[in-house]
Amino acid sequence: HNSHDELGWAISFSKEIQTGSYSSRFIPKFADTHKKSNVMKPTFQPPTPEILENLLGKDLYPVWTSLCQRIEQKYEMEQLWNKGYKIWDYEYKYRRGGKTLCALYARENVFGFMVILGKDERAKFETEREYFSKDVQEMYDQATTYHDGKWIMFELKDTSLFGDMERLLLIKRKPNNKLFHHQRVPNLPADQQ
């Protein structure tokens, strides 16, 4: 048993892989059964509005659509549907340039809104903390911080936290929707528009 034999085996195995001639002895049994299956995995289908309304319920569906409209008025983003993780049926993510602004989650009669604040964004939240409702401050304090930021999940029951959600999004990113910039905000002095 010397290193020359091992090197020879590694070279021949490498050639077998490159030519596709390697034998099945190198493939574990579970891989064999998987390979032979011709059953295609169904591709993910985004929910129709009807499916989403049935899932969220008549009270929460308008809250979902209203938040989406508010986000889309201010932000031009890629919108991606995914299968939800763990307890969620669906995830609806707003992204641009590979960065996620926020994500909405749906399961039966529950609507989640998640935003992830990085280090600089957390510092900004801390300086603006007093402008957020007590509920949002509590959720922020209880949220887990991972290597990529603090993951804050809100369970929305109505539109009462929308102002806070918009402020959180402003911490993440300035609005970039050109149409939004041309609309005047009522009751704001011209220099703050």
N, C-alpha and C positions, 0 to 999 in steps of 0.2 A: 504494500500500500504506500506508494510514494506520490509526491506532488506532480511528477511528470504524467502519471496515469490520470490524475484528476484533471489536469490541464487538457489532455487529449480528449477526455470525455466531455468537458465543458465546450471545447471547440466543435466537436461533432454534434453535440446537442444544439448548439447555437446555429449550425448549418441546417440541421433538421427543421428548426423553427422557421428559419428564413425561407426554406424551400417548401415548407408546409408538409414535409414528409415525416414529421415526428410521430411516434406511435402513441396509441391511446393509453399506454402504461403510465404516461406522465400526467394524465388528466384524472382528477379525483372522480369517484363514482357519481357524486351528486351533479357534477358538471355534465356527465354523459346524459343523464335523464333530462336535464334542462335543455341540452343541445337538440335532442330528438323531438322536443315538443314543438308542434307547428301552431299551437294556439297563440295568436297574437294578443299582446296585452292591449286592452282598449285604450285608445288615446284619451287624454283628459279633455272633457267638454266643459267649457265655461257655462255657468248657469244662465238660463233665459231669465228675463225679468219675472216671469210667472213663477219659475222654480225658486228664485230668490225671495219673492214675496211670500210664497207658501212656507219657505224655510224660516224667514225672520218673523213673519206674522204681520197682520194688517197695521199694527201700531208702530213697529220698528222699521218696516220697509220705507215709509216716507222719510224717516230720520236718516236712513242710509243714503237715499237718493239726494236728499237736501245737503248732506255733508259733501257728497261727491260733486254736486253743482258748485258749492262754495269753493272747493279746492280747485276745480277746473276753471272757475272764473279768474282765479289769480295765478294759476300755474299751468304752463304748457308742459305736459309730462307724458311719458310712455305709461300706458296702463296695462298691467299684466295680471291675468287671472291665473291662479295656481290652486292645486289641491291644498286644503288647509292642513296644518300640522297638528298632530296629537288630537286635541279635543275639537278642532275646527273643521268644518266641511269645506269652506272656501277661503282663499286669501285673495285680496284685490290690492295690488301694489302700485304706488305711484313712484316712478323712477325717471331719472334723467342722467345721462353720462355715466351710467353704471352706479349711480348713488341713489339710494332709496330715500324719498321724502317721508313717506309714511305708508302704512298698510292697514286695510280694513279687513276684518275677519267676520265670518258668518257661521252660525250653527243654529239649531232649532231654538227660536225665540231669544237668541242672544246675538248682540252686535258688538264686536271689539274694534278698538282703534289703537294702533300701536305706533309709537314714534321712538326712535333710538337717538339719544343725545350723546355725542362724542365729548371728549374732554373740554374743548373750548366752548362747546354748546352748553355743557353743564355749568361752566363758569358764568356764562351769559344768563342762564336761568337763575342762578343764585343772585345775580345783581338785580334781576327783574322779579324776583320771587314774590314780593308783596303785591304785584299786579295780578297774580293768579289766585283763583279761588282756593279756599281751605282744602276742598276735595282734591284738587289737582296737586297742591303742595304735599298732601298726605300720600297720594299715589306716587309722586316723585320720590319721596323719602323711603317708601316701602319697595320701590323697584330695585331689581338686581342689576348690579354693574358687572358687565363682562369685559373681555379684552377690547371689544370694538365699541363699547359704550353702555349707557344705562338704558335698558329696555323698559319702556313705560307702556303698560297696557291699560286701557280704559274700557270699561263696559258701559256703553252709551245706552240710555233708556229713553232719552228725549234730546231736544236741541239745546238744553240749558248750558252745556259746557262748550258749545261751539266757539264762543269768543276765546276761551282758553286754548282750544285746539288750534285756532288760527294763530294765536300768539306763539304757541309752540312751533308751528310750521315756520313762522317768521324768524325764529331763532335758527332753524335749520337752513332756511333759504329765503332770499328776497323773491317776491312774486316776479314772474318772468313773462306773464301773458300780456302781449302788446295791447290787446283790447282793453284789459283791465286798467292799464296806465292812462288811457284816454278818458276813463270815466271819473267824474268828480265824486268825491265822497261828501254826502250832505252834512251840513253843520260843522265842517272843518275849515279853519281859516286857510286862505289860498297858499300861504307859505308852508303849510303842513300837508298839502295834497301830494 
